[in-house]
Amino acid sequence: EAKVSGSPERLSIESLIALFQRYAGKGGYNCSLSKMEFLSFMNTELAAFTKNQKDPGVLDRIMKKLDTNNDGQLDFSEFLNLIGGLAMACHDSFLKAVPS
């Protein structure tokens, strides 16, 4: 059995959970991000991305795309889709920067 305790992977997972929980529940329901909580997350944690957007509706469209069950909230699974998309974009940028 692989021991994960103290490993970077475990710390990263715990960091993601803590990040989600930092924003979820400000409106009373701590299992998902409301639209306002999502906007707060984006404007705080991803401010560089948000400030560079010329289209004021981009965050609404991102949330709508992430909200796969159309309940107007982002649960942890839907939130992870955002994080996964960001990781893929960073990975693609890294690959382009590395000479082949």
C-alpha positions in Angstrom: 0.0 0.0 0.0 1.4 3.4 -1.0 1.7 5.8 1.8 0.7 9.3 0.8 1.0 11.1 4.2 3.2 14.2 3.9 3.8 13.7 0.2 3.5 16.7 -2.2 0.5 15.0 -3.9 -1.4 14.9 -0.6 -0.4 18.5 0.2 -1.6 19.6 -3.2 -5.0 17.8 -2.8 -5.4 19.3 0.7 -4.5 22.7 -0.7 -7.2 22.4 -3.4 -9.8 21.4 -0.9 -8.8 24.3 1.4 -8.9 26.7 -1.5 -12.4 25.6 -2.4 -13.6 25.8 1.2 -12.1 29.3 1.6 -14.7 30.6 -0.9 -17.6 28.1 -0.7 -20.1 28.7 2.0 -19.8 32.4 2.4 -23.5 32.5 1.4 -24.4 29.8 3.9 -24.0 26.6 1.8 -20.4 25.3 2.0 -20.6 22.4 -0.5 -20.6 24.6 -3.5 -19.6 28.0 -4.9 -22.5 30.4 -5.7 -22.0 32.8 -8.6 -20.9 35.5 -6.2 -18.4 33.1 -4.5 -17.1 32.0 -7.9 -16.6 35.6 -9.0 -14.8 36.3 -5.7 -12.5 33.3 -6.3 -11.7 34.4 -9.8 -11.2 38.1 -9.0 -8.9 37.2 -6.0 -7.0 34.0 -6.9 -7.0 34.5 -10.7 -6.9 38.3 -10.8 -4.3 38.4 -13.6 -6.5 36.3 -15.8 -9.7 38.3 -14.9 -8.1 41.7 -15.4 -6.8 40.8 -18.9 -10.3 39.9 -20.1 -11.8 42.5 -22.4 -15.2 40.8 -22.5 -17.2 41.5 -19.3 -19.3 38.4 -19.8 -16.4 35.9 -19.9 -16.7 34.9 -16.2 -20.4 34.3 -16.6 -19.8 32.0 -19.6 -17.0 30.2 -17.7 -19.3 29.5 -14.8 -22.1 28.4 -17.1 -19.8 26.0 -18.9 -18.4 24.6 -15.6 -21.9 24.2 -14.1 -22.6 20.9 -15.8 -25.8 20.1 -13.7 -27.2 23.6 -14.3 -28.0 24.3 -10.7 -26.4 27.7 -10.6 -23.6 26.5 -8.2 -20.2 24.9 -8.7 -19.7 21.8 -6.5 -16.2 20.5 -5.8 -16.3 18.2 -8.9 -17.2 21.1 -11.2 -14.6 23.3 -9.5 -12.0 20.6 -10.2 -12.8 20.9 -13.9 -11.7 24.6 -13.7 -8.5 23.6 -12.0 -7.9 20.9 -14.5 -8.4 23.3 -17.4 -6.0 25.7 -15.8 -3.4 22.9 -15.3 -3.8 21.9 -19.0 -3.3 25.4 -20.2 -0.2 25.8 -18.0 1.1 22.5 -19.2 0.6 23.5 -22.9 2.4 26.8 -22.3 5.3 24.9 -20.7 5.5 22.5 -23.6 5.6 25.4 -26.1 8.4 27.1 -24.1 10.6 24.0 -24.0 12.7 23.4 -27.2 11.9 20.1 -28.8 
